[in-house]
Amino acid sequence: MRLPSLLVVFLMCGYLPALAQEPVRISATIEFGNAWMEYALPEQRHYITQLSGLTRPVKFDVAPHHRFDELLDEGQTDCVMTASLDGVENKIVANSRIRFELRVFRLSGVDLNRLPKIDIGFLVNLPRPSVALTPDLVWYDLRTIEQGVEMLLAGRLDAIIGDSTQVMKTSGASGTVQAALPPVKTVQLALVCRNTDELRDFVNRFDDAMGVSDSGSVKDPFEQGNSRLIVRNAWSN
């Protein structure tokens, strides 16, 4: 039986293996679904759109940060998105970054600076930040952003601090608004991948799509030229 002409062309040109490529598995602590994209900052949406729009497909998985090293070392994921670049020897790190902002949120119509004290919620696993508010702060430990939004809407908290995209995704049109304050903290996540030729090509294509060249790179001082970044003990000092 003769193969369809289009399939013959693919075989002759070597395109068929590319069509059957397995997706690049990317682990993060955030679920990058449609709901998240709806509330994402424009630069966040651009980053995920470019990452998802490459020739090779991607598959996002949600995983706790403390398992990232294990997942990479055991080949259970191809890449992770992390702010911590400790212990990434012999890994490939994209030059492009995605930025997240921790901000203060309140209920619409509430002037936080006119309150005698502010009951404020913050994730228990993070160090408490400095906040530009005049009244005394009474801190409440939160397990999740969802818990904080629920307590804020129920009047049990005056304010919460969280990633702006995640808070807006959780609260929707409930009357939760961002306070007119600068970001409490800004975090930039890097795409860190296992060191293989296929993933090196994937990261190169992603950086090209983002229009990022060598700026922000951490290169091996013994390597010359314009080769793809491999981090070897770059953060050990």
Rosetta blueprint (number, residue, H / E / L):
1 M L
2 R L
3 L L
4 P L
5 S H
6 L H
7 L H
8 V H
9 V H
10 F H
11 L H
12 M H
13 C H
14 G L
15 Y L
16 L H
17 P H
18 A H
19 L H
20 A L
21 Q L
22 E L
23 P L
24 V E
25 R E
26 I E
27 S E
28 A E
29 T L
30 I L
31 E L
32 F L
33 G L
34 N H
35 A H
36 W H
37 M H
38 E H
39 Y H
40 A L
41 L L
42 P H
43 E H
44 Q H
45 R H
46 H H
47 Y H
48 I H
49 T H
50 Q H
51 L H
52 S H
53 G L
54 L L
55 T L
56 R L
57 P L
58 V E
59 K E
60 F E
61 D E
62 V E
63 A L
64 P L
65 H H
66 H H
67 R H
68 F H
69 D H
70 E H
71 L H
72 L H
73 D H
74 E L
75 G L
76 Q L
77 T L
78 D L
79 C E
80 V E
81 M E
82 T E
83 A L
84 S L
85 L L
86 D L
87 G L
88 V L
89 E L
90 N L
91 K E
92 I E
93 V E
94 A E
95 N E
96 S E
97 R E
98 I E
99 R E
100 F E
101 E E
102 L E
103 R E
104 V E
105 F E
106 R E
107 L E
108 S L
109 G L
110 V L
111 D L
112 L H
113 N H
114 R H
115 L L
116 P L
117 K E
118 I E
119 D E
120 I E
121 G E
122 F E
123 L E
124 V L
125 N L
126 L L
127 P L
128 R L
129 P L
130 S L
131 V L
132 A L
133 L L
134 T L
135 P L
136 D E
137 L E
138 V E
139 W E
140 Y E
141 D E
142 L E
143 R L
144 T L
145 I H
146 E H
147 Q H
148 G H
149 V H
150 E H
151 M H
152 L H
153 L H
154 A L
155 G L
156 R L
157 L L
158 D L
159 A E
160 I E
161 I E
162 G E
163 D E
164 S H
165 T H
166 Q H
167 V H
168 M H
169 K H
170 T H
171 S H
172 G L
173 A L
174 S L
175 G L
176 T E
177 V E
178 Q E
179 A L
180 A L
181 L L
182 P L
183 P L
184 V L
185 K E
186 T E
187 V E
188 Q E
189 L E
190 A E
191 L E
192 V E
193 C E
194 R E
195 N L
196 T L
197 D H
198 E H
199 L H
200 R H
201 D H
202 F H
203 V H
204 N H
205 R H
206 F H
207 D H
208 D H
209 A H
210 M H
211 G L
212 V L
213 S L
214 D L
215 S L
216 G L
217 S L
218 V L
219 K L
220 D L
221 P L
222 F L
223 E L
224 Q L
225 G L
226 N L
227 S L
228 R L
229 L L
230 I E
231 V E
232 R L
233 N L
234 A L
235 W L
236 S L
237 N L
